[in-house]
Amino acid sequence: MRCALFVAVFCGTSFVLNSVFADPPKTPASSPPRDQPEWVTEIEAAIKAQEDHERKLFAEYAERWEKAKTDAEQDALEKWRQDAVDELRKADRTAAHSLMPLLRKHADDPKVYRGLAFATMCGSSDDREEAGALMGKYHLSNPKLLEFAEFGGGECDDFREPIIRNLLANKEIPAKDRTILQFSLARHLKDKAEVAKMSDQSITWRYGSDYIAKFRKRDVAKLEAEALEIFDQLIAKKVPDEFRPGLSILEWAETEAYEMRHLAVGKKAPEIVGEDLDGKSMKLSNYRGKVVVLEFGSSRCSPCVTFGRHLRKLIDQYAGRPFAGVGVNTDKDRKEAKAFVEENKFTWPTFWNGSTVSAGIAKDWNVSAIPTVYVIDHAGVIRSKARGPELDPLIEELVKKAEDAGKQ
């Protein structure tokens, strides 16, 4: 449970955990099949080295986590984790870049797919884009690529969009796959539009400055307009297809469109009226005039504990200034929720979501994973959806603006 944060971070940067993208070698890289070309062995060896690197870091993190008991020890562990992720990302990018000559040379060979997939997930912005273009040019018939285009996560990458568009241009794509691809394209465009509105400080660590510089040139209004148009078309058609078992494209399209219109960066935060963990009434608008970090979390979420510790430090740091932390606890049991915040010394006001996690405030705010964190400025406008130390410069900027506004 306590290792969930490390897994979550590495899932966003690692190739080994993205099984949708590539099948593992059937034989160890040290014992390649006799008929396997040398260049395939070289690609697989490079990938395996990075997989082993990640596993080693993960094992070390797990060992360190068990030993970190005090706040100081956990702070040191968090610093180590950030450095470890940076180290892995740099090594991944170096490995991917070193493979690019081979990937270009053998771009049309089916056996190169795994190497291209590695480069799109782990390379620099330019390498990801080039590898993605090669995948879209030569490997559209690979079922793994179709599966990824349909069900890949919401990463705001720079190669997924042209692959999806190329697949949609294929008239032989079955109707159900075409519907899923349309929905996936809309989600991807929505994510890009939202990230484009965030401050550089809150997204550089995740995406890299090279990608952000390129991404800032996109027409955000155009991205939003196309995404909403696709969502609205799917809603109007009342498409019956499932995106995942038990979740229809229609239902998800409705929530995605709602989020774009009401919960996107740059929108006024909706009001929250409810009860705290003691049953007393509270409203989000009571904190208007302050910068608010709104966190959705629960007692069964170790990343929520990690973020809560950081929020606690921010509250101490900005004591006496226009800043507030506000929680929404999604535990089914109110007593359990109260015990959780007391045990962890999370003293900021916290809404209780209610006994049904799929309803209440969390549903109104389209929360699909925890912790979900919103940064809201003094005027009640959503400024970011991210979490962690990368938000600190943005919060400092917004608090200063709130103070300036208070003097007027």
RODO-2510 file (C-alpha; in nm, 4 decimals, decimal comma):
residues 408
     n   res          X          Y          Z
     1     m     0,0000     0,0000     0,0000
     2     r     0,2721     0,2434     0,0970
     3     c     0,4535     0,1850    -0,2337
     4     a     0,1551     0,3077    -0,4359
     5     l     0,3054     0,6528    -0,4863
     6     f     0,6230     0,5147    -0,6370
     7     v     0,4243     0,2877    -0,8698
     8     a     0,2015     0,5776    -0,9755
     9     v     0,4997     0,7988    -1,0539
    10     f     0,6851     0,5295    -1,2458
    11     c     0,3766     0,4241    -1,4422
    12     g     0,3867     0,7653    -1,6054
    13     t     0,7504     0,7392    -1,7103
    14     s     0,8296     0,3737    -1,7414
    15     f     0,8196     0,1385    -2,0335
    16     v     0,8207    -0,1857    -1,8385
    17     l     0,4837    -0,1111    -1,6780
    18     n     0,3144    -0,0222    -2,0067
    19     s     0,2201    -0,3726    -2,1154
    20     v    -0,0311    -0,2396    -2,3675
    21     f     0,2560    -0,1067    -2,5733
    22     a     0,4797    -0,4090    -2,6056
    23     d     0,5116    -0,7763    -2,5319
    24     p     0,8138    -0,8858    -2,3258
    25     p     1,0785    -1,0870    -2,5078
    26     k     0,9992    -1,4563    -2,5110
    27     t     1,3632    -1,5377    -2,4385
    28     p     1,6221    -1,3491    -2,2319
    29     a     1,8287    -1,0942    -2,4200
    30     s     2,1390    -1,2934    -2,3266
    31     s     2,0070    -1,5960    -2,5170
    32     p     1,8493    -1,4687    -2,8403
    33     p     1,6941    -1,7078    -3,0907
    34     r     1,9366    -1,8187    -3,3608
    35     d     1,7306    -1,6542    -3,6325
    36     q     1,6937    -1,3233    -3,4439
    37     p     1,8808    -1,0377    -3,6118
    38     e     2,1604    -0,8793    -3,4129
    39     w     1,9882    -0,5410    -3,4183
    40     v     1,6792    -0,6893    -3,2468
    41     t     1,9027    -0,8329    -2,9737
    42     e     2,0625    -0,4915    -2,9298
    43     i     1,7244    -0,3206    -2,8888
    44     e     1,5979    -0,5803    -2,6428
    45     a     1,9191    -0,5607    -2,4392
    46     a     1,8854    -0,1820    -2,4063
    47     i     1,5235    -0,2106    -2,2975
    48     k     1,6009    -0,4871    -2,0495
    49     a     1,8772    -0,2754    -1,8959
    50     q     1,6252     0,0029    -1,8312
    51     e     1,3695    -0,2424    -1,6931
    52     d     1,6326    -0,3766    -1,4529
    53     h     1,7266    -0,0203    -1,3593
    54     e     1,3670     0,0615    -1,2707
    55     r     1,3174    -0,2578    -1,0707
    56     k     1,6334    -0,1841    -0,8714
    57     l     1,5135     0,1679    -0,7889
    58     f     1,1697     0,0393    -0,6949
    59     a     1,3146    -0,2237    -0,4624
    60     e     1,5386     0,0335    -0,2968
    61     y     1,2470     0,2715    -0,2524
    62     a     1,0340    -0,0002    -0,0907
    63     e     1,3157    -0,0790     0,1507
    64     r     1,3724     0,2875     0,2381
    65     w     0,9968     0,3470     0,2820
    66     e     0,9673     0,0800     0,5500
    67     k     1,2462     0,2451     0,7477
    68     a     1,1236     0,6059     0,7149
    69     k     0,9150     0,6773     1,0263
    70     t     0,9679     1,0415     1,1244
    71     d     0,8715     1,3475     0,9198
    72     a     1,2392     1,4239     0,8606
    73     e     1,3039     1,0709     0,7354
    74     q     1,0011     1,0824     0,5074
    75     d     1,1100     1,4229     0,3727
    76     a     1,4495     1,2747     0,2924
    77     l     1,2804     0,9791     0,1249
    78     e     1,0656     1,2079    -0,0905
    79     k     1,3781     1,3949    -0,2026
    80     w     1,5411     1,0607    -0,2855
    81     r     1,2332     0,9535    -0,4809
    82     q     1,2339     1,2682    -0,6918
    83     d     1,6050     1,2270    -0,7643
    84     a     1,5524     0,8584    -0,8491
    85     v     1,2736     0,9371    -1,0947
    86     d     1,4876     1,2093    -1,2547
    87     e     1,7749     0,9631    -1,2818
    88     l     1,5539     0,7022    -1,4458
    89     r     1,4052     0,9508    -1,6900
    90     k     1,7478     1,0719    -1,7993
    91     a     1,8703     0,7159    -1,8435
    92     d     1,5555     0,6241    -2,0384
    93     r     1,5993     0,9209    -2,2703
    94     t     1,9656     0,8421    -2,3275
    95     a     1,8867     0,4781    -2,4057
    96     a     1,6012     0,5713    -2,6408
    97     h     1,8153     0,8263    -2,8245
    98     s     2,0962     0,5749    -2,8716
    99     l     1,8502     0,3349    -3,0356
   100     m     1,7053     0,5853    -3,2830
   101     p     1,9525     0,5050    -3,5684
   102     l     1,8503     0,1374    -3,5518
   103     l     1,4828     0,2267    -3,5268
   104     r     1,5043     0,4475    -3,8355
   105     k     1,6968     0,1874    -4,0339
   106     h     1,4506    -0,0924    -3,9605
   107     a     1,1358     0,1190    -3,9208
   108     d     0,9209    -0,0996    -4,1472
   109     d     1,0202    -0,4321    -3,9890
   110     p     0,7541    -0,5756    -3,7512
   111     k     1,0306    -0,6754    -3,5088
   112     v     1,1224    -0,3090    -3,4536
   113     y     0,7845    -0,2308    -3,2951
   114     r     0,8973    -0,2855    -2,9385
   115     g     1,1917    -0,0507    -2,9836
   116     l     0,9696     0,2176    -3,1338
   117     a     0,7263     0,1754    -2,8458
   118     f     1,0106     0,2182    -2,5976
   119     a     1,1224     0,5398    -2,7692
   120     t     0,7697     0,6852    -2,7739
   121     m     0,7295     0,6229    -2,4021
   122     c     1,0771     0,7075    -2,2761
   123     g     1,2553     0,9288    -2,5280
   124     s     1,2944     1,3037    -2,5448
   125     s     1,0182     1,5058    -2,7058
   126     d     1,1798     1,4918    -3,0506
   127     d     1,2558     1,1183    -3,0259
   128     r     0,9043     1,0391    -2,9026
   129     e     0,7537     1,2334    -3,1889
   130     e     0,9743     1,0700    -3,4533
   131     a     0,9219     0,7181    -3,3175
   132     g     0,5461     0,7784    -3,3020
   133     a     0,5463     0,8967    -3,6629
   134     l     0,7302     0,5786    -3,7684
   135     m     0,4777     0,3665    -3,5774
   136     g     0,1918     0,5496    -3,7465
   137     k     0,3504     0,5083    -4,0895
   138     y     0,4536     0,1430    -4,0787
   139     h     0,2653    -0,0311    -3,7971
   140     l    -0,0989     0,0741    -3,8114
   141     s    -0,1979    -0,2888    -3,8665
   142     n    -0,0333    -0,3988    -3,5412
   143     p    -0,3186    -0,4836    -3,2995
   144     k    -0,1090    -0,3564    -3,0083
   145     l    -0,1029    -0,0119    -3,1633
   146     l    -0,4801    -0,0091    -3,2112
   147     e    -0,5277    -0,1234    -2,8521
   148     f    -0,3024     0,1524    -2,7245
   149     a    -0,4718     0,4182    -2,9374
   150     e    -0,8095     0,3114    -2,8005
   151     f    -0,7312     0,2502    -2,4357
   152     g    -0,4051     0,4292    -2,3650
   153     g    -0,4004     0,6483    -2,0556
   154     g    -0,4560     1,0212    -2,0511
   155     e    -0,0919     1,1155    -2,0895
   156     c    -0,0571     1,4439    -2,2744
   157     d     0,2119     1,3085    -2,5085
   158     d     0,3188     1,4336    -2,8491
   159     f     0,2793     1,1214    -3,0620
   160     r    -0,0632     0,9731    -2,9795
   161     e    -0,2774     1,2222    -3,1710
   162     p    -0,1402     1,1552    -3,5224
   163     i    -0,1571     0,7790    -3,4625
   164     i    -0,5266     0,8003    -3,3683
   165     r    -0,6010     1,0259    -3,6651
   166     n    -0,4231     0,7881    -3,9032
   167     l    -0,6241     0,4965    -3,7688
   168     l    -0,9485     0,6917    -3,8070
   169     a    -0,8548     0,7637    -4,1699
   170     n    -0,8554     0,3899    -4,2397
   171     k    -1,1968     0,3100    -4,3868
   172     e    -1,1607    -0,0566    -4,2914
   173     i    -1,1655     0,0161    -3,9163
   174     p    -1,4807    -0,1492    -3,7685
   175     a    -1,7569     0,0843    -3,6494
   176     k    -1,7081     0,0006    -3,2801
   177     d    -1,3330     0,0631    -3,2986
   178     r    -1,4004     0,3885    -3,4818
   179     t    -1,6314     0,5072    -3,2018
   180     i    -1,3753     0,4214    -2,9348
   181     l    -1,0995     0,5940    -3,1332
   182     q    -1,3141     0,9076    -3,1665
   183     f    -1,3718     0,9120    -2,7920
   184     s    -1,0004     0,8546    -2,7243
   185     l    -0,9075     1,1400    -2,9577
   186     a    -1,1474     1,3741    -2,7784
   187     r    -1,0014     1,2791    -2,4377
   188     h    -0,6506     1,3344    -2,5679
   189     l    -0,7343     1,6778    -2,7110
   190     k    -0,9071     1,7709    -2,3849
   191     d    -0,5978     1,6762    -2,1847
   192     k    -0,3741     1,8793    -2,4144
   193     a    -0,5962     2,1852    -2,3882
   194     e    -0,6022     2,1620    -2,0103
   195     v    -0,2271     2,1178    -1,9710
   196     a    -0,1700     2,4154    -2,1996
   197     k    -0,3511     2,6375    -1,9500
   198     m    -0,1414     2,5287    -1,6524
   199     s     0,1662     2,7136    -1,5354
   200     d     0,5032     2,5868    -1,6507
   201     q     0,5987     2,5271    -1,2876
   202     s     0,3205     2,2771    -1,2352
   203     i     0,3901     2,0628    -1,5431
   204     t     0,7597     2,0934    -1,6346
   205     w     0,8620     1,8145    -1,3977
   206     r     0,6078     1,5793    -1,5511
   207     y     0,6476     1,6537    -1,9204
   208     g     0,9894     1,8144    -1,9613
   209     s     1,0742     2,1647    -2,0768
   210     d     1,1498     2,0495    -2,4331
   211     y     0,7942     1,9243    -2,4791
   212     i     0,6334     2,2254    -2,3113
   213     a     0,8170     2,4706    -2,5392
   214     k     0,6787     2,2872    -2,8417
   215     f     0,3357     2,2347    -2,6924
   216     r     0,2782     2,6028    -2,6094
   217     k     0,2478     2,6712    -2,9814
   218     r    -0,0767     2,4740    -3,0091
   219     d    -0,4096     2,6557    -3,0526
   220     v    -0,5824     2,5756    -2,7223
   221     a    -0,9221     2,7057    -2,8308
   222     k    -0,9094     2,4811    -3,1374
   223     l    -0,8181     2,1769    -2,9270
   224     e    -1,1076     2,2447    -2,6898
   225     a    -1,3569     2,3074    -2,9670
   226     e    -1,2771     1,9808    -3,1449
   227     a    -1,2822     1,7784    -2,8229
   228     l    -1,6210     1,9170    -2,7204
   229     e    -1,7596     1,8669    -3,0709
   230     i    -1,6644     1,4975    -3,0611
   231     f    -1,8034     1,4472    -2,7096
   232     d    -2,1287     1,6198    -2,8019
   233     q    -2,1639     1,4119    -3,1202
   234     l    -2,1172     1,0888    -2,9240
   235     i    -2,3717     1,2052    -2,6656
   236     a    -2,6240     1,3023    -2,9335
   237     k    -2,5862     0,9614    -3,0994
   238     k    -2,6360     0,7900    -2,7619
   239     v    -2,3609     0,5465    -2,8585
   240     p    -2,4195     0,2121    -2,6860
   241     d    -2,0592     0,0908    -2,6902
   242     e    -1,8609     0,0280    -2,3732
   243     f    -1,5232     0,1909    -2,3261
   244     r    -1,4393    -0,0506    -2,0496
   245     p    -1,6557    -0,3232    -1,8896
   246     g    -1,9374    -0,1513    -1,7020
   247     l    -1,8532     0,1959    -1,8339
   248     s    -2,0251     0,3178    -2,1480
   249     i    -1,8740     0,5707    -2,3856
   250     l    -2,1959     0,7719    -2,3533
   251     e    -2,1613     0,8080    -1,9749
   252     w    -1,7946     0,8938    -1,9939
   253     a    -1,8443     1,1413    -2,2780
   254     e    -2,1070     1,3190    -2,0672
   255     t    -1,8728     1,3510    -1,7674
   256     e    -1,5802     1,4613    -1,9851
   257     a    -1,7901     1,7305    -2,1541
   258     y    -1,9192     1,8460    -1,8152
   259     e    -1,5648     1,8717    -1,6812
   260     m    -1,4539     2,0774    -1,9808
   261     r    -1,7393     2,3210    -1,9377
   262     h    -1,7346     2,3533    -1,5586
   263     l    -1,4149     2,2129    -1,4047
   264     a    -1,1393     2,3020    -1,6496
   265     v    -0,8422     2,5215    -1,5725
   266     g    -0,9601     2,8807    -1,6153
   267     k    -1,3199     2,8068    -1,5096
   268     k    -1,4863     2,9335    -1,1936
   269     a    -1,4805     2,6578    -0,9336
   270     p    -1,8328     2,5264    -0,8637
   271     e    -1,9682     2,5867    -0,5158
   272     i    -1,9459     2,3080    -0,2622
   273     v    -2,2026     2,3054     0,0186
   274     g    -2,1818     2,0224     0,2672
   275     e    -2,0778     1,9046     0,6119
   276     d    -1,7378     1,8635     0,7692
   277     l    -1,6284     1,5497     0,9517
   278     d    -1,8033     1,6707     1,2698
   279     g    -2,1324     1,7265     1,0895
   280     k    -2,1020     2,1060     1,0836
   281     s    -2,2019     2,2891     0,7651
   282     m    -1,9320     2,4430     0,5467
   283     k    -1,9021     2,6030     0,2017
   284     l    -1,6109     2,6331    -0,0383
   285     s    -1,7014     2,9963    -0,1100
   286     n    -1,6222     3,0820     0,2530
   287     y    -1,2572     3,0777     0,1450
   288     r    -1,2995     3,3230    -0,1404
   289     g    -1,0184     3,5784    -0,1249
   290     k    -0,7660     3,3041    -0,0455
   291     v    -0,5706     3,0666    -0,2607
   292     v    -0,7237     2,7240    -0,1970
   293     v    -0,5682     2,3832    -0,2456
   294     l    -0,8663     2,1483    -0,2682
   295     e    -0,7759     1,7815    -0,2232
   296     f    -0,9963     1,4746    -0,2690
   297     g    -0,8542     1,1822    -0,0723
   298     s    -0,9196     0,8967     0,1677
   299     s    -0,7595     0,6957     0,4467
   300     r    -0,6891     0,4019     0,2139
   301     c    -0,4634     0,6030    -0,0160
   302     s    -0,0929     0,6302     0,0635
   303     p    -0,0288     0,9045    -0,1978
   304     c    -0,3020     1,1030    -0,0155
   305     v    -0,0945     1,0814     0,3024
   306     t     0,2164     1,1972     0,1173
   307     f     0,0374     1,4920    -0,0388
   308     g    -0,1344     1,5723     0,2915
   309     r     0,2036     1,6038     0,4605
   310     h     0,3098     1,8507     0,1922
   311     l    -0,0130     2,0475     0,2275
   312     r     0,0429     2,0626     0,6027
   313     k     0,3802     2,2277     0,5398
   314     l     0,2253     2,4760     0,2988
   315     i    -0,0355     2,5750     0,5559
   316     d     0,2393     2,6368     0,8122
   317     q     0,4465     2,8256     0,5563
   318     y     0,1591     3,0575     0,4594
   319     a     0,0171     3,1100     0,8064
   320     g    -0,1308     3,4596     0,8257
   321     r    -0,1412     3,4948     0,4483
   322     p    -0,4347     3,4378     0,2079
   323     f    -0,3976     3,0613     0,1708
   324     a    -0,6084     2,7657     0,2795
   325     g    -0,6183     2,3919     0,2447
   326     v    -0,9586     2,2279     0,2079
   327     g    -1,0185     1,8537     0,1947
   328     v    -1,2925     1,6277     0,0650
   329     n    -1,2713     1,2879     0,2336
   330     t    -1,4214     1,0008     0,0342
   331     d    -1,4216     0,7355     0,3093
   332     k    -1,7581     0,5637     0,3464
   333     d    -1,7423     0,5861     0,7245
   334     r    -1,7299     0,9335     0,8810
   335     k    -1,5643     0,8071     1,2010
   336     e    -1,2934     0,6371     0,9992
   337     a    -1,2376     0,9571     0,8040
   338     k    -1,2088     1,1637     1,1212
   339     a    -0,9652     0,9179     1,2778
   340     f    -0,7526     0,9334     0,9631
   341     v    -0,7167     1,3132     0,9583
   342     e    -0,6523     1,3263     1,3330
   343     e    -0,3866     1,0551     1,3181
   344     n    -0,2026     1,2385     1,0414
   345     k    -0,2559     1,5847     1,1955
   346     f    -0,4431     1,7115     0,8896
   347     t    -0,6051     2,0054     1,0641
   348     w    -0,7540     2,1879     0,7667
   349     p    -1,1337     2,1906     0,7170
   350     t    -1,2538     1,8778     0,5391
   351     f    -1,5838     1,7987     0,3713
   352     w    -1,7199     1,4500     0,4144
   353     n    -1,8196     1,3248     0,0717
   354     g    -2,0864     1,0933     0,2089
   355     s    -2,1301     0,7208     0,2521
   356     t    -2,1462     0,6575    -0,1249
   357     v    -1,8180     0,7263    -0,3009
   358     s    -1,9785     0,7278    -0,6466
   359     a    -2,2062     1,0153    -0,5463
   360     g    -2,1789     1,3416    -0,3560
   361     i    -1,9078     1,6020    -0,4022
   362     a    -1,6652     1,3619    -0,5714
   363     k    -1,9175     1,2834    -0,8419
   364     d    -2,0021     1,6518    -0,8899
   365     w    -1,6312     1,7204    -0,9442
   366     n    -1,5835     1,4220    -1,1762
   367     v    -1,3216     1,2626    -0,9488
   368     s    -1,2059     0,9310    -1,0927
   369     a    -0,8852     0,8835    -0,8920
   370     i    -0,7376     1,0027    -0,5634
   371     p    -0,5703     1,2128    -0,4657
   372     t    -0,7228     1,4644    -0,7044
   373     v    -0,5997     1,8166    -0,6352
   374     y    -0,7284     2,1521    -0,7595
   375     v    -0,5521     2,4844    -0,7057
   376     i    -0,8054     2,7688    -0,6944
   377     d    -0,7050     3,1362    -0,6902
   378     h    -0,8430     3,4128    -0,4666
   379     a    -1,1160     3,4934    -0,7230
   380     g    -1,2393     3,1337    -0,7229
   381     v    -1,0855     3,0383    -1,0593
   382     i    -0,9270     2,6945    -1,1108
   383     r    -0,5593     2,7436    -1,1937
   384     s    -0,4138     2,3935    -1,1900
   385     k    -0,4864     2,0247    -1,1470
   386     a    -0,1658     1,8736    -1,0184
   387     r    -0,0031     1,7841    -0,6916
   388     g     0,3336     1,7859    -0,5221
   389     p     0,6261     2,0250    -0,4804
   390     e     0,6044     2,1295    -0,8457
   391     l     0,3017     2,3384    -0,7432
   392     d     0,4932     2,5473    -0,4902
   393     p     0,6086     2,8248    -0,7293
   394     l     0,2539     2,8606    -0,8648
   395     i     0,1084     2,8832    -0,5144
   396     e     0,3602     3,1507    -0,4178
   397     e     0,2677     3,3493    -0,7283
   398     l    -0,1057     3,3196    -0,6603
   399     v    -0,0717     3,4105    -0,2908
   400     k     0,1154     3,7289    -0,3834
   401     k    -0,1613     3,8190    -0,6298
   402     a    -0,4202     3,7568    -0,3593
   403     e    -0,2312     3,9886    -0,1249
   404     d    -0,2093     4,2585    -0,3925
   405     a    -0,5817     4,2268    -0,4581
   406     g    -0,6510     4,2626    -0,0869
   407     k    -0,4662     4,5955    -0,0748
   408     q    -0,6777     4,7509    -0,3473
***
